[in-house]
Amino acid sequence: MIDSTAVRAGDRLQESIHPPLSEWEVVQEAHRCLYCYDAPCTKACPTRIDVPSFIQKITTGNFIGSAKVILEANPVGASCARVCPTEELCEGACVLSEERAPIRIGDLQRYVTDWIREQGVDLFTSGMPTGKRVAVIGAGPAGLSAARELALFGHEVAVYEAKSRAGGLNTYGIVPFRLPAEVALWEVEQVKRLGVVIRTGVRVGEDFPVEKIVNEYDAVVLAFGMGGVPLLGIPGEESDGVWDALEFIERVKDGRLPEVGKRVAVIGAGNTAVDAATCALRIGAASVTMYYRRTEREMTAYPSEYDFAKSEGVEFRWLCAPVRILADGRRVRGVEFVRMRLDAADDSGRPRPVPIPGSEFTVEADAVIRAIGQSRRTELVDRLGLTHDDGVIRVNEQMRTSHPKIFAAGDCVFQKGRGEAMVVEAAEQGKRAAAAVHNLLAGGSERSGGEQDG
């Protein structure tokens, strides 16, 4: 017997938040572009996609040329067309946004990359072999970007990935109605078609010795991202029904839908928290509420993500921090919170939340999802002897670490207050790391990352 609830949940999970445009709509939208000589949209893109060029090619029906412009600049441009905060980047910089609607750059990029994916056209070929070998640890956006660029330079590249599939958060950690797994996996295939070997299910340091990688390859790029969501550090969080947001989304994307019951509490207010909250609604929760210890002003989710969550029916409660998870036996039944007030700024530059004595209150919940950031993977960094700041690998402008032949990119080098942890930024860092590796292998010299910042 078919479970109709599961069928409805599956339908909603695949119901994209990006309704596709017709070819006619795409061409009409492309004709609105002014092809600005200084292209503020291109300057606003971390990977510097030549936006006027790819749009102009759409107007002549040259979708292959358009896709090549996009993907030359951004190896994960199909994913970024769906997950980039375009209103803050390219579209936010569009000169038309001041008087009327900006060009729908994200929609145009999405159409073109979908078209090339459906056509099965190979846009790139690997470079002439250099005889040099490079290892990339991590097959997320930064790792794939680095691997693609290195292959175009002609280097032999092997990527080591702990998960069973490549793609990183694009494959596992972004909800399907925002980014289908098949889009991320197509980008993986484009890298593999250049001769890059991707070895999945391999944990460097456990299944493959760290020393062997450093000794056997001419250079190494670290792009292993961050770890899981840290514990809340409160009683009761070992109860059944308490989820790590990333694990929750991964299960949903794999089709292993978690049991969430009717009422879900999400702790946190970042983009991953929004993904988990909207996901919980789409798999059957009757109500989902996000609780955050600061206010709406300090939340880290993009404005577009916040608006989307509200449109889906997610509710928000500000200045609340969990102090205890309540359970019947092993199963979650509620959360006790304390109200907060904001004090002087903390190390992050945001007001520090302080508990208000005697303000505790309890809410009923059948599931709790913690989405309070991600932990750092320090074991491998320490084994390599790299300079780091609480797990954040220190690199110079060329993405080079304190080790002369090791470079790093993506979330493993991301530090709050220094840029944004975006897929497009990870892709750009992967490109920069690859260019620096190529320079090193071609005989160039660089200052190591351990020499910066004193």
TIROLO-988496 format. One record per residue (C-alpha): residue in one letter; x, y, z. Coordinates in Angstrom, 2 decimals. Example, Ala and Ser with C-alpha at 12.3 -4.5 7.8 and 13.67 -1.06 7.14 Angstrom:
BEGIN
DRENFI  code        x        y        z
DRENFI     a    12.30    -4.50     7.80
DRENFI     s    13.67    -1.06     7.14
//
This chain:
BEGIN
DRENFI  code        x        y        z
DRENFI     m     0.00     0.00     0.00
DRENFI     i     1.38     3.42    -0.97
DRENFI     d     1.78     5.95     1.85
DRENFI     s    -0.04     9.00     0.50
DRENFI     t     1.57    11.27     3.11
DRENFI     a     5.03    10.23     1.96
DRENFI     v     4.02    10.78    -1.66
DRENFI     r     2.78    14.30    -0.90
DRENFI     a     5.98    15.05     1.04
DRENFI     g     8.06    13.77    -1.86
DRENFI     d     6.14    15.97    -4.30
DRENFI     r     6.64    19.05    -2.14
DRENFI     l    10.35    18.32    -1.71
DRENFI     q    10.82    18.25    -5.48
DRENFI     e     8.66    21.34    -6.04
DRENFI     s    11.34    23.85    -7.00
DRENFI     i    11.26    27.36    -5.61
DRENFI     h    12.67    28.46    -8.99
DRENFI     p     9.86    28.13   -11.57
DRENFI     p    11.56    27.67   -14.96
DRENFI     l    11.26    30.39   -17.59
DRENFI     s    10.33    29.62   -21.16
DRENFI     e    12.87    30.27   -23.92
DRENFI     w    10.76    33.23   -25.06
DRENFI     e    10.78    34.72   -21.55
DRENFI     v    14.54    34.20   -21.29
DRENFI     v    15.26    35.95   -24.59
DRENFI     q    12.93    38.83   -23.70
DRENFI     e    14.60    39.27   -20.33
DRENFI     a    18.07    39.13   -21.91
DRENFI     h    17.10    41.97   -24.28
DRENFI     r    16.54    44.23   -21.25
DRENFI     c    20.27    44.19   -20.46
DRENFI     l    22.11    47.46   -21.12
DRENFI     y    25.52    45.72   -21.49
DRENFI     c    27.14    48.28   -19.20
DRENFI     y    30.75    48.99   -20.13
DRENFI     d    31.86    48.81   -16.49
DRENFI     a    29.57    45.82   -15.72
DRENFI     p    28.86    46.35   -12.00
DRENFI     c    27.11    42.95   -12.04
DRENFI     t    30.37    41.24   -13.02
DRENFI     k    32.30    43.13   -10.36
DRENFI     a    29.76    41.99    -7.77
DRENFI     c    30.22    38.31    -8.68
DRENFI     p    32.97    36.64    -6.60
DRENFI     t    33.91    34.46    -9.60
DRENFI     r    33.72    37.44   -12.00
DRENFI     i    31.33    35.87   -14.51
DRENFI     d    31.16    38.19   -17.54
DRENFI     v    27.44    38.77   -17.10
DRENFI     p    26.86    41.10   -20.12
DRENFI     s    28.69    38.62   -22.36
DRENFI     f    26.66    35.57   -21.33
DRENFI     i    23.42    37.54   -21.56
DRENFI     q    24.27    38.97   -24.99
DRENFI     k    24.86    35.44   -26.30
DRENFI     i    21.38    34.46   -25.13
DRENFI     t    19.85    37.14   -27.37
DRENFI     t    21.43    35.47   -30.42
DRENFI     g    20.46    31.95   -29.37
DRENFI     n    24.07    31.00   -28.63
DRENFI     f    23.34    29.03   -25.48
DRENFI     i    26.53    26.97   -25.75
DRENFI     g    28.64    30.12   -25.86
DRENFI     s    26.63    31.60   -23.02
DRENFI     a    27.11    28.52   -20.85
DRENFI     k    30.83    28.52   -21.58
DRENFI     v    31.18    32.10   -20.36
DRENFI     i    29.42    31.16   -17.11
DRENFI     l    31.19    27.89   -16.45
DRENFI     e    34.65    29.12   -17.42
DRENFI     a    34.39    31.59   -14.57
DRENFI     n    32.48    29.36   -12.15
DRENFI     p    32.91    25.56   -12.29
DRENFI     v    29.77    25.16   -10.11
DRENFI     g    27.77    27.82   -11.95
DRENFI     a    24.71    25.57   -12.28
DRENFI     s    24.44    25.22    -8.51
DRENFI     c    25.23    28.88    -7.90
DRENFI     a    22.43    29.87   -10.27
DRENFI     r    20.10    28.40    -7.66
DRENFI     v    21.73    29.15    -4.32
DRENFI     c    23.55    32.47    -4.78
DRENFI     p    22.04    35.48    -2.99
DRENFI     t    21.76    37.27    -6.34
DRENFI     e    19.84    40.15    -4.78
DRENFI     e    22.99    40.95    -2.80
DRENFI     l    25.47    40.21    -5.59
DRENFI     c    24.95    40.56    -9.36
DRENFI     e    21.30    41.58    -9.37
DRENFI     g    21.84    43.89    -6.43
DRENFI     a    24.49    45.71    -8.47
DRENFI     c    22.36    45.95   -11.64
DRENFI     v    21.91    49.61   -12.66
DRENFI     l    18.27    48.93   -13.52
DRENFI     s    17.48    48.08    -9.91
DRENFI     e    17.32    51.77    -8.97
DRENFI     e    14.45    52.66   -11.32
DRENFI     r    12.80    49.33   -12.09
DRENFI     a    13.41    45.62   -11.63
DRENFI     p    17.00    44.41   -12.10
DRENFI     i    17.82    41.92   -14.84
DRENFI     r    16.91    38.43   -13.63
DRENFI     i    20.49    37.27   -13.88
DRENFI     g    20.00    34.22   -11.68
DRENFI     d    17.06    33.00   -13.77
DRENFI     l    19.03    33.50   -16.99
DRENFI     q    22.05    31.67   -15.63
DRENFI     r    19.81    28.86   -14.40
DRENFI     y    18.14    28.50   -17.80
DRENFI     v    21.42    28.37   -19.70
DRENFI     t    23.14    25.91   -17.35
DRENFI     d    20.04    23.69   -17.34
DRENFI     w    19.99    23.79   -21.14
DRENFI     i    23.63    22.74   -21.46
DRENFI     r    23.11    20.00   -18.85
DRENFI     e    20.18    18.59   -20.81
DRENFI     q    22.07    18.75   -24.11
DRENFI     g    25.05    16.82   -22.78
DRENFI     v    27.61    19.10   -24.44
DRENFI     d    31.25    18.94   -23.32
DRENFI     l    32.54    22.50   -23.00
DRENFI     f    36.08    21.90   -21.76
DRENFI     t    39.06    19.64   -22.37
DRENFI     s    42.01    18.98   -20.10
DRENFI     g    45.32    20.68   -20.79
DRENFI     m    48.51    19.14   -22.12
DRENFI     p    49.93    16.82   -19.43
DRENFI     t    52.53    18.47   -17.22
DRENFI     g    53.64    15.34   -15.40
DRENFI     k    52.72    16.93   -12.08
DRENFI     r    50.36    15.32    -9.59
DRENFI     v    48.02    17.20    -7.24
DRENFI     a    45.77    15.84    -4.49
DRENFI     v    42.58    17.61    -3.48
DRENFI     i    41.01    16.65    -0.16
DRENFI     g    37.27    17.28    -0.27
DRENFI     a    34.91    17.21    -3.23
DRENFI     g    32.67    20.14    -2.38
DRENFI     p    32.44    23.39    -4.37
DRENFI     a    35.98    24.53    -3.47
DRENFI     g    37.53    21.13    -4.14
DRENFI     l    35.72    20.61    -7.44
DRENFI     s    36.61    24.11    -8.56
DRENFI     a    40.28    23.57    -7.76
DRENFI     a    40.29    20.14    -9.42
DRENFI     r    38.66    21.47   -12.60
DRENFI     e    41.15    24.32   -12.94
DRENFI     l    44.13    22.07   -12.23
DRENFI     a    42.96    19.63   -14.91
DRENFI     l    42.64    22.48   -17.40
DRENFI     f    46.26    23.37   -16.58
DRENFI     g    47.21    19.80   -17.49
DRENFI     h    48.02    18.43   -14.04
DRENFI     e    47.04    14.94   -12.91
DRENFI     v    44.45    15.37   -10.17
DRENFI     a    43.07    12.97    -7.57
DRENFI     v    40.25    14.07    -5.26
DRENFI     y    39.66    12.31    -1.94
DRENFI     e    36.13    12.53    -0.54
DRENFI     a    34.87    10.98     2.70
DRENFI     k    31.23    10.77     1.61
DRENFI     s    29.92     8.13    -0.80
DRENFI     r    29.13    10.82    -3.39
DRENFI     a    31.00    13.96    -4.39
DRENFI     g    29.56    17.48    -4.38
DRENFI     g    29.81    18.37    -0.70
DRENFI     l    27.02    20.54     0.68
DRENFI     n    25.64    21.02    -2.84
DRENFI     t    24.86    17.29    -2.95
DRENFI     y    24.02    16.70     0.71
DRENFI     g    23.38    19.90     2.60
DRENFI     i    21.06    22.10     0.50
DRENFI     v    17.38    21.16     0.34
DRENFI     p    16.16    19.58    -2.92
DRENFI     f    13.55    22.23    -3.67
DRENFI     r    16.39    24.75    -3.75
DRENFI     l    19.13    22.61    -5.33
DRENFI     p    18.34    19.14    -6.70
DRENFI     a    21.14    16.61    -6.17
DRENFI     e    21.25    15.85    -9.90
DRENFI     v    22.46    19.38   -10.64
DRENFI     a    25.36    19.08    -8.18
DRENFI     l    26.22    15.59    -9.43
DRENFI     w    26.25    16.84   -13.03
DRENFI     e    28.92    19.34   -12.01
DRENFI     v    30.88    16.48   -10.48
DRENFI     e    30.67    14.57   -13.77
DRENFI     q    32.00    17.57   -15.70
DRENFI     v    35.11    17.50   -13.54
DRENFI     k    35.52    13.73   -13.91
DRENFI     r    35.25    13.99   -17.70
DRENFI     l    38.48    16.00   -17.65
DRENFI     g    40.29    12.96   -16.31
DRENFI     v    40.10    13.90   -12.64
DRENFI     v    39.91    10.82   -10.41
DRENFI     i    37.46    11.22    -7.53
DRENFI     r    37.88     8.62    -4.81
DRENFI     t    34.77     8.63    -2.65
DRENFI     g    34.37     6.93     0.70
DRENFI     v    37.99     7.68     1.62
DRENFI     r    38.84     9.49     4.84
DRENFI     v    42.30    10.97     4.64
DRENFI     g    44.08    10.28     7.90
DRENFI     e    42.07     7.12     8.49
DRENFI     d    41.72     5.19     5.22
DRENFI     f    44.66     6.90     3.53
DRENFI     p    47.76     8.12     5.40
DRENFI     v    48.27    11.88     5.52
DRENFI     e    51.99    11.46     5.09
DRENFI     k    51.52     9.43     1.92
DRENFI     i    49.49    12.18     0.27
DRENFI     v    52.01    14.87     1.18
DRENFI     n    54.95    12.76    -0.01
DRENFI     e    53.46    11.30    -3.19
DRENFI     y    51.91    14.44    -4.68
DRENFI     d    53.62    17.58    -5.90
DRENFI     a    51.02    19.75    -4.19
DRENFI     v    47.91    19.34    -2.02
DRENFI     v    44.72    21.42    -1.84
DRENFI     l    42.65    21.13     1.33
DRENFI     a    38.95    21.73     0.71
DRENFI     f    37.25    19.55     3.31
DRENFI     g    34.87    22.19     4.63
DRENFI     m    33.63    22.07     8.19
DRENFI     g    32.14    19.40    10.41
DRENFI     g    28.69    18.81    11.82
DRENFI     v    26.54    21.12    13.93
DRENFI     p    27.93    21.36    17.48
DRENFI     l    25.88    20.26    20.47
DRENFI     l    23.81    22.81    22.33
DRENFI     g    25.39    21.78    25.61
DRENFI     i    22.08    21.46    27.48
DRENFI     p    20.37    18.55    29.28
DRENFI     g    18.18    16.26    27.19
DRENFI     e    19.70    16.77    23.76
DRENFI     e    20.58    13.07    23.50
DRENFI     s    16.83    12.37    23.24
DRENFI     d    15.28    10.81    20.15
DRENFI     g    13.97    13.49    17.83
DRENFI     v    16.88    15.91    18.28
DRENFI     w    18.61    16.47    14.95
DRENFI     d    21.78    17.97    13.60
DRENFI     a    20.42    20.24    10.82
DRENFI     l    22.92    19.00     8.24
DRENFI     e    22.20    15.35     9.02
DRENFI     f    18.48    16.14     8.85
DRENFI     i    18.78    17.72     5.39
DRENFI     e    21.05    14.91     4.17
DRENFI     r    18.48    12.29     5.15
DRENFI     v    15.74    14.21     3.37
DRENFI     k    17.85    14.57     0.24
DRENFI     d    18.59    10.82     0.30
DRENFI     g    14.87    10.05     0.58
DRENFI     r    15.12     8.79     4.18
DRENFI     l    12.52    11.18     5.58
DRENFI     p    12.89    11.76     9.34
DRENFI     e     9.90    11.50    11.68
DRENFI     v     9.18    15.05    12.80
DRENFI     g     5.68    14.84    14.23
DRENFI     k     3.47    17.92    14.21
DRENFI     r     5.53    20.55    16.06
DRENFI     v     9.17    21.30    15.26
DRENFI     a    11.53    23.71    17.02
DRENFI     v    14.61    24.89    15.12
DRENFI     i    17.44    26.43    17.14
DRENFI     g    19.35    29.03    15.10
DRENFI     a    18.67    31.62    12.42
DRENFI     g    21.14    31.07     9.60
DRENFI     n    20.62    29.79     6.07
DRENFI     t    20.94    26.15     7.14
DRENFI     a    18.36    26.75     9.86
DRENFI     v    15.97    28.12     7.22
DRENFI     d    16.61    25.10     4.99
DRENFI     a    15.90    22.70     7.85
DRENFI     a    12.77    24.58     8.92
DRENFI     t    11.23    24.76     5.45
DRENFI     c    12.20    21.14     4.86
DRENFI     a    10.38    20.07     8.04
DRENFI     l     7.22    21.80     6.82
DRENFI     r     7.43    20.15     3.42
DRENFI     i     7.74    16.66     4.89
DRENFI     g     4.65    17.04     7.03
DRENFI     a     5.15    19.16    10.15
DRENFI     a     2.08    21.23    11.00
DRENFI     s     4.06    24.03    12.62
DRENFI     v     7.74    24.97    12.63
DRENFI     t     9.19    27.73    14.78
DRENFI     m    12.74    29.06    14.68
DRENFI     y    14.20    30.30    17.96
DRENFI     y    17.16    32.67    18.01
DRENFI     r    19.03    34.15    20.97
DRENFI     r    19.48    37.52    19.27
DRENFI     t    17.05    39.60    17.19
DRENFI     e    15.96    39.73    13.59
DRENFI     r    18.64    42.36    12.94
DRENFI     e    21.48    40.00    13.93
DRENFI     m    20.25    36.85    12.17
DRENFI     t    22.73    35.49     9.63
DRENFI     a    20.24    34.14     7.08
DRENFI     y    20.06    36.12     3.84
DRENFI     p    17.04    38.43     3.58
DRENFI     s    15.73    36.35     0.69
DRENFI     e    15.98    33.19     2.82
DRENFI     y    14.16    34.90     5.67
DRENFI     d    11.37    36.03     3.35
DRENFI     f    11.13    32.56     1.87
DRENFI     a    10.84    30.95     5.30
DRENFI     k     8.00    33.29     6.25
DRENFI     s     6.23    32.62     2.96
DRENFI     e     6.42    28.88     3.69
DRENFI     g     4.80    29.39     7.10
DRENFI     v     7.81    29.25     9.41
DRENFI     e     7.36    31.30    12.58
DRENFI     f    10.15    33.16    14.41
DRENFI     r    10.80    33.84    18.07
DRENFI     w    13.59    36.24    18.96
DRENFI     l    15.71    36.63    22.09
DRENFI     c    15.18    33.04    23.20
DRENFI     a    17.85    30.50    24.16
DRENFI     p    17.22    26.80    24.96
DRENFI     v    18.22    25.64    28.44
DRENFI     r    16.76    22.12    28.53
DRENFI     i    15.12    19.61    26.19
DRENFI     l    12.20    17.77    27.76
DRENFI     a    11.45    14.14    26.96
DRENFI     d     9.01    11.35    27.72
DRENFI     g    11.36     8.45    28.18
DRENFI     r    13.67     8.80    25.17
DRENFI     r    11.37    10.89    22.97
DRENFI     v    11.35    14.68    22.75
DRENFI     r     8.19    16.36    24.02
DRENFI     g     9.28    19.98    24.46
DRENFI     v    11.96    22.60    25.05
DRENFI     e    12.52    24.94    27.96
DRENFI     f    13.80    28.38    26.92
DRENFI     v    14.98    31.47    28.72
DRENFI     r    14.40    34.96    27.41
DRENFI     m    17.46    37.04    26.54
DRENFI     r    18.48    40.67    26.40
DRENFI     l    21.30    42.15    24.34
DRENFI     d    24.42    43.51    25.98
DRENFI     a    27.68    44.94    24.61
DRENFI     a    29.12    43.45    21.41
DRENFI     d    31.01    40.15    21.63
DRENFI     d    34.00    38.97    19.56
DRENFI     s    31.79    38.58    16.48
DRENFI     g    30.84    42.26    16.60
DRENFI     r    27.21    41.47    17.37
DRENFI     p    25.44    42.32    20.65
DRENFI     r    26.03    39.66    23.26
DRENFI     p    22.86    37.88    24.44
DRENFI     v    22.42    37.67    28.21
DRENFI     p    19.77    35.52    30.00
DRENFI     i    17.01    37.29    31.92
DRENFI     p    16.65    35.54    35.31
DRENFI     g    13.23    34.07    35.99
DRENFI     s    12.03    34.37    32.37
DRENFI     e    12.02    30.66    31.57
DRENFI     f     9.13    29.24    29.52
DRENFI     t     8.34    25.91    27.89
DRENFI     v     7.07    25.01    24.41
DRENFI     e     5.82    21.68    23.14
DRENFI     a     7.84    20.04    20.38
DRENFI     d     7.90    16.63    18.70
DRENFI     a    11.30    17.30    17.11
DRENFI     v    14.17    19.73    17.69
DRENFI     i    16.68    20.70    15.02
DRENFI     r    19.88    22.38    16.09
DRENFI     a    21.35    24.73    13.48
DRENFI     i    23.90    26.82    15.35
DRENFI     g    26.80    26.73    12.92
DRENFI     q    29.38    24.03    12.25
DRENFI     s    32.32    22.60    14.14
DRENFI     r    35.89    22.63    12.85
DRENFI     r    37.91    19.62    11.73
DRENFI     t    41.17    20.18    13.56
DRENFI     e    42.62    16.66    13.69
DRENFI     l    43.80    16.59    10.07
DRENFI     v    45.02    20.18    10.26
DRENFI     d    47.09    19.37    13.34
DRENFI     r    48.50    16.20    11.79
DRENFI     l    49.70    18.26     8.85
DRENFI     g    51.26    20.74    11.25
DRENFI     l    49.47    23.71     9.71
DRENFI     t    49.04    27.09    11.33
DRENFI     h    45.39    27.67    12.21
DRENFI     d    43.13    29.77    14.39
DRENFI     d    40.79    27.47    16.34
DRENFI     g    40.53    25.18    13.32
DRENFI     v    40.42    27.93    10.67
DRENFI     i    43.41    27.22     8.42
DRENFI     r    45.51    30.30     7.96
DRENFI     v    46.31    31.10     4.31
DRENFI     n    47.83    33.98     2.39
DRENFI     e    46.28    35.76    -0.60
DRENFI     q    47.26    32.84    -2.85
DRENFI     m    45.46    30.39    -0.52
DRENFI     r    48.78    28.92     0.55
DRENFI     t    49.13    27.50     4.07
DRENFI     s    52.14    27.45     6.37
DRENFI     h    53.29    24.27     4.57
DRENFI     p    55.14    25.08     1.31
DRENFI     k    53.20    22.59    -0.84
DRENFI     i    49.77    22.68     0.82
DRENFI     f    47.01    25.12    -0.14
DRENFI     a    43.48    25.44     1.24
DRENFI     a    40.12    26.84     0.11
DRENFI     g    36.46    26.93     1.04
DRENFI     d    34.84    26.60     4.44
DRENFI     c    38.00    25.22     6.07
DRENFI     v    39.53    28.71     5.73
DRENFI     f    36.32    30.65     6.37
DRENFI     q    36.37    32.91     9.39
DRENFI     k    33.51    35.10    10.57
DRENFI     g    34.09    38.72     9.74
DRENFI     r    36.20    37.87     6.70
DRENFI     g    33.85    37.54     3.75
DRENFI     e    30.82    35.29     3.31
DRENFI     a    30.61    31.48     3.50
DRENFI     m    28.93    31.18     0.10
DRENFI     v    29.14    28.45    -2.54
DRENFI     v    30.27    31.03    -5.09
DRENFI     e    33.03    32.28    -2.76
DRENFI     a    34.23    28.70    -2.22
DRENFI     a    34.35    28.23    -6.00
DRENFI     e    36.44    31.37    -6.40
DRENFI     q    38.83    30.30    -3.66
DRENFI     g    39.22    26.92    -5.34
DRENFI     k    40.18    28.69    -8.57
DRENFI     r    42.68    30.89    -6.75
DRENFI     a    44.24    27.91    -5.00
DRENFI     a    44.57    26.07    -8.32
DRENFI     a    46.21    29.08    -9.97
DRENFI     a    48.68    29.33    -7.09
DRENFI     v    49.46    25.61    -7.28
DRENFI     h    50.03    25.91   -11.02
DRENFI     n    52.36    28.84   -10.46
DRENFI     l    54.31    26.81    -7.90
DRENFI     l    54.57    23.75   -10.14
DRENFI     a    55.56    25.89   -13.11
DRENFI     g    58.52    27.20   -11.15
DRENFI     g    57.03    30.31    -9.50
DRENFI     s    57.64    31.19    -5.88
DRENFI     e    55.24    32.32    -3.19
DRENFI     r    55.32    33.35     0.42
DRENFI     s    53.69    30.75     2.69
DRENFI     g    50.50    31.47     4.61
DRENFI     g    52.32    30.96     7.89
DRENFI     e    54.26    34.17     7.24
DRENFI     q    51.21    36.42     7.15
DRENFI     d    49.67    38.30    10.03
DRENFI     g    52.97    38.38    11.90
//
